[in-house]
């Protein structure tokens, strides 16, 4: 079950909201936990047992960690507990990749390992595994006390609004909200608004852009020309941003409906002027997780330039692997790590003094080029695609297999997408709020316009859900 499905919008969500309102403060957490487990089991069936095991084990692990007082013993306990959390993730996500590469790189033909053809990857396992690890590390650091109640830990790990696509919620950010949160009509209303705009991002921009990107990335590599290659990666860049940020908006909106306040996960990353700034704006919850739980413990930037570069490469190697078990994801991560390390030195100082257009163009070239590795299925295809992007254009025509989709509707959506990667809507709202301080009529007009926009976005999104079969869920790889 995904947020952009009719069964979620018109059955699951209204029913859970109604029951949540009836349950009262004492039973709300239990209701939300049961609803979250049902939400996960709806699509994953018996794999919900993996999540239940994680909840039970991490509740016990947290208690044991808090009860231990000896420093060395606490470190060993934490290491063992983190290992237990990573085992299912490694098995489901990386077994085939690891065994295939061991066969290819280390073993002679007669000693080859038998590689499974397929291992089902439970949706969202990377997200809830990292949340469980965050809980244990926070207990170890005395940032929060361990919860005695398995229901509290379970709700933190399984809470359905952010379960399958983030944002990654860290325990110390919502621990107080699990026990005591205040619901209000304004908060609920702002949650509805945020959810609808997120749904619109997904259905009205991400899906159409993804459809064209898929058609281009399905073409034979030797048939992709200069213009087709750039069109494909531009569409994919818009797809992944509006899809991912749209799901984050829906998650944040859902959280508000139930009284939770999740931290922001995206802050217009494509307006960044460096890779450093891009990662302060893109998937913020993941960036902060790796910063606080890996980069800083490794020494961060406190041990000289060489060690800083090593730390960045290691963090982004892990970041790439977190997204998927393939060399493409590894190269995507290392590419970002390389430019982040480069920006720590003279290049970063030169970039800071450069004109704004140079800074922004550099960031876009790096990010778009790296997206090729993220989107393509194989390393060979990625390299051929990049070659097409940076080869002298023999022809400026678009491949017929892609050109068939380039109708006026596509160009309209493309223009809207390009405009909305910048904080255009936020600027308009802020402008009306400033005017409203002087003219009360402007405030009323602003509310009417926002309500009308919400109604149109929701209506069009529902039409897309009802009439289109193309509604991909791109986080199954994560």
Order of alpha helices (4+ residues) and beta strands (2+ residues): alpha-alpha-alpha-alpha-alpha-alpha-alpha-alpha-alpha-alpha-alpha-alpha-alpha-alpha-alpha-alpha-alpha-alpha-alpha-alpha
